[in-house]
């Protein structure tokens, strides 16, 4: 069971993320009544569908099986992936890209929904970007070894089903607005060191977002973010050519 503090932090994060997306879309900020409704809905979902398997269920059912040579790409991740479609919808338009990011999620949640949101869609490549919310403790305390194990399991599932893998570095983060004081910067560096080595050992494509986006303190550069964790449009524009290059490498037989 998720500890009360972790659950509260996760709900706060999801509300904050929804508010930021609304602000980016130039809509009104959520009212106190809306926030309370979101809290209730999130609490019910976390109790009844911890991994949020229902989130994309209908969308997945509507997606036809990938046609030959389509080179379907699934983006698996958290709010950084989810927010990409809102921040720069043109990047996904007209491409066989499927966004399966869910804000606030940790690697164990992604591992549970990996079959329904990745394998069953039969992509040529999956781009995995995950781990920062584990470091934040969104679903409880998590060691780097636990994160690594979940990432390894996702890679193994993908490869067992003929899906090529782009394994992304975690983006830099100096602090978490929703859980300040955890000092995540060096944990991110250590996790990325493991991700790079693991990707190379397993024959995956390692995608390094960290190096071009980090400052001297291993924080996300101010010009690339609005809160120190999530990219703004400028940040996504740094990421886009990097991920497309990685996808093309992964598609090479």
N, C-alpha and C positions, 0 to 999 in steps of 0.2 A: 504494500500500500504506500502511496506517496505521502511523505511527511507534510504536515500542515503548512510549514513555512515554504517548502518547495512548491507546493500546490498554489499557495498565494502568490509566490513570485512568478510562476508560470502564467497564472491568470492575469496578473498585472502586466506582464510582458505582452501577452496577446492583445490586451486592451490598448496598450501603448502603441503597438505596431499597427493595429487597426486605425487608431487615431492619426498616426503619421501618414498612412496611406490616404486617409480621407483628406488630410491637409494638403498632400501632394496633388490630389485630384481637385483641389480648390473647392471642396465641399465644406459644410459646416462641421465644427468640432462636435463630438458626441455629447449629448446631454447626460446629466446624472442618471436619468431613467434608462437611457440606452446602455450606459456603463453597467448598471445593476442587472439589466437583462442579459448582457454579454457574460457577466460573472456567473449568473445562474445557468446559462446555456453551457458555458465552459465547464462548470462544476459537474453538470449532468453528463456531458460528453466524456470527461475524464473518468467518471465512475463507470460509465456504460460502454465506452468505446475508447479505451486508453490510447491506442495507436491511431485513432481516427481513420479506421478502415472505411467508414461510410463516406468520407469526404469526397472521394473521386469515384465512388462505386457506379453511379449513373453515367458519368462521363466516360468511364472505362468501357462500359457496356455499349455505348454508342460508337466507339471507335472501331472501325473495321480492321480486320487483320491486315498487317502491313503487306503491301504488294511487293513483288520482287523488285529489287534495285531501288526501293524507296529510301533505304538508309534512315529509317526512323531513329530519332535520338530522344531518350528520356532524361530529363534533368531531375535527379533525386536530391532533395535537400530540405532546408528549413526556411526561415523568413527571408534570408538573403536570396534564395532561389525563388520563393514565392513572389517577393517584391519586384523581381526583375521584370516580370510581365507587365506590372503596373508602371514601373519607372520608364521602360523602353519597349512598349509593345511592338514597335517596328522591327525589333531584333528577331522576334519569333514569327512575325507575319510571313506567310508564303513559304515557310520552311517546314520540314517534317519534325519539328521540335515539339515535345510534349513536356510541359512544366508540371512536375509533381512535388513542388515544395510546399511545406506546411509550417507556418510560423510557430516558433517555440519548440519544435520537435528535437528530440535527442536521437542518438544512433540506435538504441534499443527499439524505439517506436518505429523508426525507418526500417529496421530489420524485419519487424513483424509485418509491415505492409509492403515489403519488397516484392513479394510474389504477385500481389494484386496490382500494384502500381508500376511495376517494372517488367517482371518476367512475362506476365500474361499479355502484355502489350506487344511482345515480340520485337523489341527494338534491335537495331544493329549495334548500337552503342548506348551505354548508360554513363552519364556524367554525375559522379557522386561528390557532393560538397556538404560535409557534416562534421560535427564534433564540438563546435563552439558552445552550443547549449548544454552539452554534457559538462564542459568545464564550468559553466555557470551554475550547474546543479539544478537545472530546470525540473528534472524528474527524480531528484535525489542525488546524494553524493556519488561521484563517479571518478574512478582512477583513470589514468592514461591507458593502463593495460586493458581496462574494460572497454574503453572507446576503440582501442586498436583491435580487440577481439571482434567487436561488432562490425567494424569496417572490413576486417578480413572475411567475416562470414558473408557479407554482402558481395564481396568480390568473388568468393567461392561459388555462391549461388548463381551469379551472373555467368561466370565462365562455364559452369556445369550446364547452362542452358544456351550456350553458344553466343553469348552477348559480350562484346568487347567493352573494356572498362577504361574510362578516364577518371583517375583518382585525384581529386583536387586538394591542394593545400588549404588549410584553414586560413581565413583572412585574419590579419592582425587585429588585436583588441587590447587596449590598455586597461579598460575598466568596463563594467556593465552598468548601464543606467538603471536597470531594474534590480540589480543586486551588487551595489558598489562595495569595493574593498577586497575583492577576491584575488586581485593581482594576477590576471590571466596571461599576461604577455609572454612570460618565459615558458609557461605550460604550452602555449600555442607553438612556440619555437620547437620544443621537444617533440610535440605530437607531429609537427610537420617533418621533422627529421626522420621519424619512424615511417610516416606515410611515403616519403620519397624513397626510402630504402626498400620498403615493402613493395611498392609499385614496380621498382626496377627488378626486384627478385622474382616477381610474379609475371613479368612481361606486360604489365599495364602501362598506360600512358600517365605520367605524372604531370599535373597541371599546376604550375607555380604562380599563384596569385599573390603570395605573400611578399616576395622580393620587390616587385615594382610598386606595391601599395603600402609598404611599411616605412615609417620614419626612423630616426636614430634611436627612439625609445621602444621600438617594436610596437608602436601604436599605428592605427590606420591613419594615413595622412589626412590632415584636416580638409583639404580640398576635395577629397574623395568620399566624404561621409557627412551625415547630418547629426549623428549621435555617437560617433566613435566606434560603432559596431557594424551598422548597415551602410552599404554604399549609396551615394546619391547618383544622379544620372551620369555625372563625370566619372565616378568610380566604376559604374557598369560599362561605360565606354572604354575604360582601361581593360576590363575583363573580357569583353566580347571578342576582340581579335585573338586573344590568348586561347579562349575555349574553342573557337572555330579552328585554329591551327591544331589544337590537341585532338579534336574530332577527326579532322582529316588524317592525322597520323594513325589514329585508331582504326580507321576504315581501310588502311592499306593492308592487303592480304598478307 
